[in-house]
Amino acid sequence: MAQNKNALIRYRTIDKCLQNSYRTWTLDDLIEACSDVLYEYEGRGVNVSKRTIQLDIQLMRSDKLGYNAPIEVYDKRFYRYADEDYSITDIPLNENDMHVLSETVEMLKQFKDFSLFSELGGIIQRLEDKIYTEKTHQPSIIHLDKNEHLKGLNHLDILYQAILKKMVLKLTYQSFKAREAQIITFHPFILKEFNNRWFLVGKKKQKSPIMTLALDRIISIDYTTNVEYLDEGFDGDTYYENTIGVTVMGEEHIQKVVLKVKHPHSPYILTKPLHHSQRLLKKLGNGAILIELRVHHNFELERIILGFGEGIHVIEPPLLKQSILSRLQNGLDLYRTEMSPAGLKRAQRSLSAKGHSILNDIYTQREVKKISTLLHKYFADSDEATYGKRTLLMDLPALKPFLLNENLLEIVHSIDPKAFLTKAIFFDKPQTQNWAVGWHQDVPINVKEKITVEGFTSWTLKKGINCVCPPEELLHSIFTIRVHLDDTVEQNGALKVIPGSHKRRFSDDEINTITANSNPSVCEVKSGGVHLLKPLILHSSPRATSQKKRRVIHLEFCSTELPEEMEWLEREDL
């Protein structure tokens, strides 16, 4: 390594040390730091003398390199910067530097009209802006979009040199989907930037497809000389000719995409085309236009279209149109299902005062669809009847992450932070059957085995499950959340309840008297909504007058433990 480069490394090391004001720096400390850094670069020990560092400090203090570093000695042995914000990397351009740069810019501007130098325009403007900023000490005129915290940028120079020198790489790489990193042999062809993110494009081996690796997912880089580099003459312009972004599909995925662009977005699309294949098909009324692209249908295309929101309407192809529609609906669902603190408080008050409350829009339709799909697959693969699965989450645990979503957990914790799950039952009112359940209170709980305990009465064994009526005080610490997978209305058997009937347990005669002289409420709940109930509230499920499905998942929660000799059939902390 040249001596002047060694000196530059020492200057930067000393500068970095003195910027760290959280520790003290003696001359020996600076010698050790410079020796360590040079060892990393050289791969061997480098003798840095005391005299060398003293001369470096003297030179940094001087104007010879333009540093004028305010290095001072305090307590007769420690070095520091008098100005804590100083760094040699932040020194302004001197007058001579600006003069040379100005002449260089003027020279480059002479070549701006030649095709060979067509890409220099932005560089020249940035140089002019730098000179203007240094001369006038005014804010920069040109502001570039940059992300200084983007990971992987430190790999750029190494990868550039590897491509230039046709080196085969050993990369430690972990994609967002991978659980752990893997080491891959990679033949790098080009570096590509898109949307302020950098990618490495190449192959694992000759017969492998082209791969695109994100630099921010590269953990480490090494080289291998045991594998011959694949010099395929890769042409990035040809490879990305029909692509927006970095995701290249097969030739069969090149689509004729027709978009209707509304005003005021249309002028921007005309002056800055979405892709070089864009052509204007027609000017429509109210400033709208119809354009056509021929590109791959990939994630980046969809993201650009979605970025215009209501400003772009996909006309064709149908698959892209449906995908955009689905994404917009899912996005709207996220806002629709956003939990309202005021609504949650109202539901809590209603549950406490009336014994029940309804909260719609707790699950997105995507979540409802996922839950429905898992249920359908489970029952399709078994011989069980679908209208009464009493150990749902015990037998189908894959439902838990979708069923116990963020909104549901927030509801549970708002009612009782100590609550845990004790029961999960699936009810499906078959279209071929019509059944009703009379007025009653939900009293029995499910336990693992029958054990005689004072206060626990009326034992039953239903489908292999031990049920028992607990003491009334235990029932007051229980609440139910019924998750509705279908729109539930009176015609397909919506629950009827007697508000305020949840204060105590009634006898059969009392239930008959109350229900005969009360005006019940019909509890209509939308798909993705929930119905909160206290177990002692009087409720019934009337016969339906339509065959529309009514699928409900009954979740029961409690915050009181059973006696030591007893165990819940199902108990899960949230």
C-alpha positions in Angstrom: 0.0 0.0 0.0 1.4 3.5 -0.9 2.7 5.6 1.9 0.3 8.5 1.1 -2.6 6.1 1.5 -1.3 4.9 4.8 -1.1 8.5 5.9 -4.7 9.2 4.8 -5.8 6.2 6.8 -4.0 7.5 9.9 -5.5 11.0 9.5 -9.0 9.5 9.3 -8.4 7.2 12.2 -7.1 10.1 14.4 -10.1 12.2 13.3 -12.5 9.4 14.2 -10.9 8.9 17.6 -11.0 12.6 18.5 -14.6 12.9 17.5 -15.4 10.4 20.2 -15.5 12.7 23.2 -16.8 10.0 25.5 -13.3 8.7 26.2 -9.8 10.2 26.7 -7.1 9.8 24.1 -3.4 9.7 24.9 -0.7 9.6 22.2 -0.3 5.9 22.9 -4.0 5.3 22.4 -3.8 7.0 19.0 -0.8 5.0 18.0 -2.6 1.8 18.9 -5.8 2.8 17.0 -3.8 3.6 13.9 -1.8 0.4 14.1 -5.1 -1.7 14.4 -6.7 0.0 11.4 -3.6 -0.4 9.2 -3.3 -4.1 10.3 -6.9 -4.6 9.0 -6.0 -3.1 5.6 -2.5 -4.6 5.2 -3.2 -8.0 6.8 0.1 -7.7 8.7 1.6 -5.7 11.5 2.6 -2.1 10.6 5.1 -0.2 12.8 3.5 3.2 13.6 6.0 5.2 15.6 5.4 7.9 18.1 7.1 10.4 15.9 4.8 9.5 12.9 1.6 10.3 14.9 3.1 13.5 16.3 3.9 14.6 12.7 0.4 13.6 11.6 -1.2 15.7 14.4 1.1 18.6 13.4 0.1 18.3 9.8 -3.6 18.1 10.6 -3.3 21.3 12.6 -1.7 23.1 9.7 -3.2 24.5 6.5 -1.1 22.3 4.2 -4.0 19.8 3.7 -6.6 22.4 4.3 -7.7 20.7 7.6 -6.7 23.4 10.2 -7.8 20.8 12.8 -8.4 22.4 16.2 -6.5 19.6 18.1 -5.5 20.6 21.6 -3.7 19.0 24.5 -5.3 19.1 28.0 -4.1 17.8 31.4 -0.6 17.6 29.6 -1.3 14.2 28.1 -4.8 13.9 26.5 -5.7 15.0 22.9 -9.1 16.3 21.8 -10.9 18.6 19.3 -11.5 22.1 20.8 -14.7 22.1 18.7 -16.6 18.9 19.4 -18.5 19.1 16.1 -15.3 19.3 14.0 -14.3 16.6 11.5 -11.8 16.6 8.7 -14.5 15.1 6.5 -16.7 18.2 6.9 -14.1 20.8 5.9 -15.4 23.3 3.3 -13.9 23.7 -0.1 -11.2 26.4 -0.2 -11.1 29.1 -2.8 -8.7 27.2 -5.0 -10.8 24.0 -4.8 -13.9 26.0 -5.9 -11.9 27.6 -8.7 -10.8 24.3 -10.1 -14.3 22.8 -9.8 -15.8 25.8 -11.5 -13.4 25.3 -14.5 -14.1 21.6 -14.5 -17.9 22.1 -14.6 -17.6 24.7 -17.4 -15.5 22.2 -19.4 -18.0 19.3 -18.9 -20.9 21.5 -19.9 -19.3 21.8 -23.3 -19.9 18.1 -23.9 -23.5 17.9 -22.6 -25.0 17.7 -26.0 -23.0 14.7 -27.1 -24.7 11.3 -26.6 -21.6 9.9 -24.9 -22.0 12.5 -22.2 -25.8 12.6 -22.1 -25.9 11.2 -18.5 -23.5 13.9 -17.2 -26.2 16.5 -17.0 -27.3 15.6 -13.4 -23.7 15.3 -12.3 -22.8 18.8 -13.7 -25.8 20.4 -12.0 -24.9 18.8 -8.7 -21.3 20.1 -9.0 -22.6 23.6 -9.8 -24.9 23.4 -6.8 -22.0 22.3 -4.5 -19.9 25.2 -5.6 -22.8 27.6 -5.2 -23.5 26.3 -1.7 -19.8 26.6 -0.6 -19.4 30.1 -2.1 -22.6 31.7 -0.7 -23.1 29.6 2.4 -26.8 29.3 1.4 -29.0 26.2 1.6 -28.6 23.8 -1.3 -30.7 24.6 -4.4 -30.8 20.9 -5.5 -32.2 18.5 -2.9 -31.6 14.8 -3.8 -33.8 12.0 -2.6 -31.7 9.8 -0.4 -32.0 7.3 2.4 -28.8 7.5 4.4 -30.0 4.6 6.7 -30.5 2.1 3.9 -28.7 -1.1 4.7 -26.3 -2.7 2.2 -24.8 0.5 0.6 -21.5 -0.4 2.1 -21.4 -3.4 -0.2 -21.7 -1.3 -3.4 -18.0 -0.7 -4.0 -17.0 -4.4 -3.2 -19.7 -5.7 -5.6 -18.8 -3.2 -8.3 -15.2 -4.3 -8.2 -16.2 -8.0 -8.2 -18.3 -7.5 -11.4 -15.6 -5.4 -13.0 -13.0 -8.1 -12.3 -15.4 -11.0 -13.0 -15.0 -12.6 -9.5 -17.3 -15.4 -8.2 -18.8 -14.5 -4.9 -19.6 -16.5 -1.7 -22.6 -14.5 -0.2 -24.2 -15.0 3.1 -27.7 -14.0 2.3 -31.1 -14.0 4.1 -34.2 -13.1 2.3 -37.2 -11.6 4.1 -39.0 -15.0 3.8 -36.1 -17.2 5.0 -35.9 -18.2 8.6 -32.1 -18.3 8.6 -29.2 -17.1 6.3 -27.7 -19.3 3.6 -24.3 -19.3 1.9 -24.6 -19.2 -1.9 -22.1 -19.2 -4.7 -23.0 -16.3 -7.0 -21.9 -15.0 -10.4 -22.6 -11.2 -10.3 -23.5 -9.5 -13.7 -24.8 -6.1 -12.9 -25.9 -3.8 -10.0 -29.4 -2.3 -10.4 -31.0 0.5 -8.5 -34.8 0.9 -8.2 -36.8 3.2 -5.9 -33.7 4.1 -3.8 -32.9 0.4 -3.2 -30.0 -1.5 -4.7 -30.0 -5.0 -6.1 -27.3 -7.5 -7.4 -28.3 -9.4 -10.5 -26.6 -12.7 -11.5 -26.7 -16.5 -11.4 -25.9 -19.3 -9.0 -24.7 -21.5 -11.8 -24.9 -21.8 -15.6 -28.3 -23.5 -15.9 -29.9 -21.5 -13.0 -32.3 -18.7 -13.8 -31.3 -15.1 -13.3 -31.5 -14.0 -9.7 -32.0 -10.6 -8.1 -30.6 -10.2 -4.6 -31.3 -7.1 -2.4 -28.1 -5.6 -1.1 -29.8 -4.9 2.3 -30.3 -8.6 2.7 -26.6 -9.5 2.1 -24.9 -10.2 5.5 -21.4 -10.8 4.3 -19.3 -11.1 1.1 -16.4 -13.4 0.3 -14.8 -14.7 -2.9 -14.0 -18.1 -4.3 -11.4 -18.9 -6.9 -12.4 -22.5 -7.2 -15.3 -21.7 -9.6 -14.9 -20.2 -13.1 -16.9 -17.0 -13.7 -19.8 -17.3 -16.0 -19.1 -14.6 -18.6 -22.4 -14.6 -20.4 -22.3 -11.0 -21.7 -25.4 -10.1 -19.7 -27.2 -7.1 -21.1 -29.3 -5.3 -18.4 -31.1 -3.1 -21.0 -32.4 -6.1 -22.9 -33.2 -8.1 -19.7 -35.3 -5.3 -18.2 -36.8 -4.0 -21.5 -40.3 -5.1 -20.6 -40.1 -4.6 -16.8 -41.0 -1.9 -14.3 -38.8 -2.4 -11.3 -36.6 -5.5 -10.8 -39.0 -8.5 -10.9 -38.7 -10.0 -14.4 -41.2 -12.6 -15.4 -41.3 -15.0 -18.4 -42.1 -13.8 -21.9 -45.7 -15.2 -21.5 -46.2 -12.7 -18.7 -45.7 -9.6 -20.9 -49.1 -7.9 -20.8 -50.9 -5.3 -22.8 -52.0 -3.0 -20.0 -54.6 -0.4 -20.7 -55.0 2.3 -18.0 -57.5 5.2 -17.7 -55.7 8.1 -16.0 -57.9 10.8 -14.5 -57.1 14.5 -14.3 -55.0 16.0 -12.5 -52.7 12.9 -12.8 -52.8 12.7 -16.6 -50.3 15.6 -17.3 -47.7 13.9 -15.0 -48.1 10.6 -16.7 -47.7 12.2 -20.1 -44.5 14.1 -19.2 -43.1 11.3 -17.1 -44.2 7.9 -18.7 -44.6 4.9 -16.4 -42.5 2.9 -18.9 -40.8 3.5 -22.2 -43.5 1.3 -24.0 -46.2 3.8 -22.9 -48.3 5.2 -25.7 -51.3 7.5 -25.7 -54.4 5.7 -27.0 -57.0 8.5 -26.5 -57.7 11.7 -24.8 -61.0 11.5 -22.9 -63.3 14.1 -21.4 -62.5 16.1 -18.3 -58.7 15.9 -18.9 -58.6 12.1 -18.6 -56.5 9.9 -20.9 -56.3 6.3 -22.0 -52.7 4.9 -22.2 -51.2 1.5 -23.1 -48.1 -0.3 -21.7 -46.5 -3.6 -22.7 -44.9 -4.8 -19.5 -44.6 -7.8 -17.1 -47.4 -8.0 -14.6 -45.3 -7.9 -11.4 -45.4 -6.4 -7.9 -43.8 -3.2 -8.9 -46.4 -2.5 -11.7 -49.2 -3.0 -9.1 -47.4 -0.8 -6.6 -47.1 2.1 -9.1 -50.7 1.8 -10.1 -51.8 1.7 -6.4 -49.6 4.8 -5.7 -51.9 6.9 -7.8 -54.9 5.8 -5.7 -58.2 6.8 -7.3 -56.3 8.5 -10.2 -55.7 5.4 -12.3 -58.3 2.8 -13.3 -57.2 -0.5 -14.8 -59.2 -1.3 -18.0 -57.3 -4.5 -19.0 -56.0 -7.2 -18.5 -58.7 -8.7 -16.2 -56.2 -10.4 -13.9 -54.4 -7.1 -13.2 -57.7 -5.4 -12.7 -58.9 -8.0 -10.2 -55.6 -7.9 -8.3 -55.7 -4.1 -8.0 -59.3 -4.3 -6.9 -58.5 -6.9 -4.3 -55.6 -4.9 -2.9 -57.7 -1.8 -2.7 -60.4 -3.7 -0.8 -57.9 -5.2 1.6 -56.4 -1.8 2.2 -59.8 -0.3 2.9 -60.5 -3.2 5.2 -57.5 -2.2 7.4 -59.1 1.2 7.9 -62.6 -0.2 8.3 -61.4 -2.6 11.0 -59.4 -0.1 12.9 -60.4 -0.3 16.5 -62.1 2.9 17.9 -61.3 3.5 21.6 -64.7 5.3 22.0 -66.5 2.4 20.4 -64.7 -0.1 22.6 -65.7 1.8 25.7 -69.3 1.9 24.7 -69.2 -1.8 24.1 -67.7 -2.4 27.6 -70.4 -0.2 29.2 -73.2 -2.0 27.3 -71.8 -5.4 28.2 -71.7 -4.4 31.9 -75.2 -2.7 31.9 -77.1 -4.8 29.4 -75.2 -8.1 29.4 -74.4 -7.9 25.7 -73.0 -5.6 23.0 -72.1 -5.8 19.3 -68.9 -4.7 17.6 -68.8 -4.9 13.8 -65.7 -4.7 11.6 -63.4 -6.6 14.0 -62.0 -9.0 11.3 -61.0 -8.1 7.8 -62.8 -10.0 5.0 -59.4 -11.5 4.2 -59.2 -12.9 7.7 -62.8 -14.1 7.5 -62.0 -15.9 4.2 -58.8 -17.5 5.7 -60.8 -18.7 8.8 -63.6 -20.1 6.5 -61.0 -21.8 4.2 -59.3 -23.5 7.2 -62.7 -24.7 8.6 -63.9 -26.0 5.2 -60.6 -27.9 4.6 -60.8 -29.4 8.1 -64.4 -30.6 7.8 -63.8 -31.8 4.2 -61.0 -34.1 5.5 -63.0 -35.5 8.4 -66.3 -37.3 9.0 -67.5 -34.8 11.7 -70.7 -32.9 11.4 -70.0 -29.3 10.7 -72.7 -27.8 12.9 -71.3 -28.4 16.3 -67.5 -28.7 16.8 -66.9 -28.3 20.5 -63.1 -28.5 20.7 -62.3 -26.3 17.8 -58.9 -24.8 18.7 -57.7 -28.0 20.3 -58.3 -29.9 17.1 -57.5 -27.0 14.6 -54.8 -24.9 16.2 -54.0 -23.3 12.8 -57.0 -21.0 13.4 -55.4 -19.3 16.4 -53.4 -16.6 14.7 -56.3 -15.5 12.6 -59.1 -15.9 15.2 -57.2 -14.3 18.0 -56.3 -11.3 16.0 -55.1 -7.9 17.4 -58.6 -6.5 17.6 -60.0 -9.5 19.5 -57.1 -9.5 22.0 -57.7 -5.8 22.6 -61.4 -6.4 23.3 -60.6 -9.3 25.7 -57.9 -7.3 27.6 -60.2 -4.2 27.8 -62.9 -6.3 29.5 -60.6 -8.2 31.8 -56.7 -8.1 31.5 -56.5 -11.4 33.5 -58.8 -13.3 31.2 -57.8 -16.6 29.5 -59.5 -18.7 26.9 -61.5 -21.7 28.2 -63.8 -22.7 25.3 -64.0 -22.5 21.5 -67.0 -24.0 19.7 -68.0 -23.8 16.0 -71.6 -23.6 15.1 -72.7 -23.9 11.5 -76.4 -23.7 10.7 -76.8 -26.1 7.8 -78.8 -24.9 4.8 -80.5 -28.3 4.7 -81.7 -28.1 8.4 -83.6 -25.7 10.5 -83.2 -25.8 14.3 -84.0 -23.5 17.1 -82.8 -23.2 20.8 -85.2 -21.9 23.4 -84.6 -19.3 26.0 -81.8 -20.2 28.4 -78.7 -19.0 30.2 -75.2 -20.4 29.4 -74.2 -22.0 32.6 -72.1 -25.2 32.0 -68.4 -25.1 31.7 -66.1 -27.7 30.2 -63.6 -29.6 32.4 -61.1 -32.4 31.8 -62.7 -35.0 34.1 -65.6 -35.4 36.6 -64.4 -34.6 40.1 -66.8 -34.1 43.0 -66.2 -30.5 44.3 -68.6 -28.5 46.5 -70.7 -26.0 44.5 -70.2 -27.7 41.2 -73.4 -29.5 40.2 -75.4 -31.1 37.3 -72.6 -33.1 35.7 -73.2 -34.2 32.1 -71.2 -36.0 29.4 -71.8 -34.6 26.0 -69.8 -35.9 23.0 -67.1 -37.1 25.3 -66.8 -33.7 27.1 -67.5 -33.3 30.8 -69.7 -30.4 31.5 -70.6 -29.0 35.0 -72.6 -26.0 36.4 -70.1 -24.0 38.5 -71.0 -21.7 41.5 -72.7 -18.5 40.3 -69.8 -16.2 41.4 -67.5 -18.0 38.8 -70.0 -17.3 36.1 -69.8 -13.6 36.7 -66.1 -13.7 35.8 -66.9 -15.4 32.4 -67.8 -13.6 29.2 -68.3 -14.8 25.6 -67.3 -13.4 22.3 -69.2 -14.9 19.3 -67.3 -14.4 16.0 -69.7 -14.2 13.0 -68.3 -15.4 9.7 -71.6 -14.5 7.8 -74.0 -11.6 8.0 -76.5 -12.7 10.7 -80.0 -11.3 10.6 -83.3 -12.4 12.0 -84.2 -14.4 8.9 -81.2 -16.7 9.3 -81.5 -17.2 13.1 -79.9 -14.2 14.8 -79.8 -14.5 18.6 -82.5 -12.8 20.6 -81.6 -11.5 24.1 -83.3 -10.0 27.1 -81.1 -7.0 28.0 -80.2 -6.7 31.7 -81.0 -10.4 32.5 -77.4 -11.3 33.2 -77.3 -10.2 36.9 -78.1 -13.7 38.4 -79.1 -17.2 37.5 -82.8 -17.9 37.2 -85.0 -20.9 37.7 -86.9 -22.4 34.8 -90.2 -20.8 36.0 -88.5 -17.4 36.3 -87.1 -17.7 32.8 -90.6 -18.5 31.5 -92.1 -15.5 33.3 -89.4 -13.1 32.2 -89.4 -14.1 28.5 -93.2 -14.0 28.4 -93.3 -10.5 29.6 -90.2 -8.9 27.9 -89.5 -7.4 24.6 -86.3 -9.2 23.3 -83.6 -7.5 21.2 -82.6 -9.1 17.9 -78.8 -9.2 17.6 -77.9 -8.7 14.0 -74.1 -8.9 13.3 -72.2 -8.3 10.1 -69.7 -10.8 8.8 -66.4 -10.1 10.6 -68.2 -8.7 13.6 -68.5 -10.0 17.1 -71.2 -10.3 19.7 -70.1 -9.9 23.3 -72.3 -11.7 25.9 -72.4 -12.4 29.6 -73.1 -16.1 30.1 -76.2 -15.5 32.3 -78.0 -13.2 29.8 -81.2 -14.9 28.6 -81.0 -15.6 24.9 -82.5 -17.9 22.3 -81.8 -18.9 18.7 -85.1 -18.9 16.8 -85.9 -20.9 13.7 -84.6 -19.3 10.5 -86.9 -18.3 7.7 -84.1 -18.5 5.1 -81.5 -21.0 4.3 -78.6 -18.5 4.3 -75.6 -19.8 6.2 -74.9 -18.6 9.8 -71.5 -19.7 10.9 -70.4 -18.6 14.4 -67.4 -19.3 16.5 -68.2 -19.2 20.2 -65.2 -18.1 22.3 -65.5 -18.2 26.1 -63.1 -16.4 28.5 -62.7 -16.4 32.2 -60.4 -14.8 34.8 -61.0 -17.1 37.7 -59.1 -20.4 38.2 -60.9 -23.6 39.1 -60.3 -25.4 42.4 -56.9 -27.2 42.5 -58.4 -30.6 41.9 -60.2 -29.4 38.8 -58.8 -28.5 35.3 -60.4 -26.6 32.4 -60.8 -28.7 29.4 -59.1 -25.9 27.4 -57.1 -23.1 29.0 -54.9 -20.7 27.0 -53.4 -17.5 28.2 -53.6 -14.6 25.8 
